[in-house]
Amino acid sequence: MYLDKAKKEEIFEQYGTSKTNTGSAESQIALFTYRIAHLTEHLKKHHKDFVTERSLTKLVGKRRALLNYLYDRDVNRYRAIIKALGLRK
């Protein structure tokens, strides 16, 4: 499996406040970004996999909703996670 418990903890520790705080917006956005990157690579090889394509679209929407939530609540945290993940320049 591409995403095991250790990898999740590493993502949560790097981008969230701690590896046990898995519900923070920053942690979830980082996890979604990792999953989106993995699904994008999969779709480059298997371009007719429409189920994965739909899953990718849903994940992008979830990440966008969390980013909008974070932007509304705290612009500085939003800017920090955007910069950390390299989502925009």
Number of C-alpha atoms within 10 A of each C-alpha: 3 6 11 8 8 10 12 17 17 13 20 24 16 15 21 22 13 15 16 11 15 18 11 16 20 27 24 21 27 22 19 19 17 16 16 19 12 14 16 16 10 14 16 10 9 12 11 10 12 11 9 16 17 11 13 20 12 13 18 17 12 15 19 14 13 19 22 13 14 20 14 10 11 10 13 11 15 20 14 13 20 17 12 14 14 9 9 8 5
